[in-house]
Amino acid sequence: MMEKIVYFTSLIIFFAIVVRILRAIHFEHKFEKFKIWEIRTAYFLIALIAAHMLAEIMVRFSTLFQGI
């Protein structure tokens, strides 16, 4: 149960952080003009994948340090 809480909290936090980082990088120049949905979809997918990977790392750290 604790692992699920750590995963979902980390997923939400890392998703928000990665979206802010992606917006700061300005990927908009890589897409055609007026393709807003493509840009937002790319932001969402990249942020979701990165957040999932980082959340899995947090779960592994929490299980590693759980016995201490």
Contacts in CASP RR format, 6 or more apart in sequence:
PFRMAT RR
TARGET T0000
AUTHOR 0000-0000-0000
METHOD contacts of the structure
MODEL  1
MMEKIVYFTSLIIFFAIVVRILRAIHFEHKFEKFKIWEIRTAYFLIALIA
AHMLAEIMVRFSTLFQGI
2 62 0 8 1.000
2 66 0 8 1.000
3 59 0 8 1.000
3 62 0 8 1.000
3 63 0 8 1.000
6 55 0 8 1.000
6 58 0 8 1.000
6 59 0 8 1.000
6 62 0 8 1.000
7 55 0 8 1.000
7 56 0 8 1.000
7 58 0 8 1.000
7 59 0 8 1.000
8 55 0 8 1.000
10 51 0 8 1.000
10 54 0 8 1.000
10 55 0 8 1.000
10 58 0 8 1.000
10 59 0 8 1.000
11 51 0 8 1.000
11 52 0 8 1.000
11 55 0 8 1.000
12 51 0 8 1.000
14 50 0 8 1.000
14 51 0 8 1.000
14 54 0 8 1.000
14 55 0 8 1.000
15 47 0 8 1.000
15 48 0 8 1.000
15 51 0 8 1.000
17 51 0 8 1.000
18 46 0 8 1.000
18 47 0 8 1.000
18 50 0 8 1.000
18 51 0 8 1.000
18 54 0 8 1.000
19 43 0 8 1.000
19 44 0 8 1.000
19 47 0 8 1.000
22 43 0 8 1.000
22 46 0 8 1.000
22 47 0 8 1.000
23 43 0 8 1.000
27 39 0 8 1.000
27 42 0 8 1.000
27 43 0 8 1.000
28 39 0 8 1.000
31 38 0 8 1.000
31 39 0 8 1.000
31 42 0 8 1.000
32 38 0 8 1.000
END
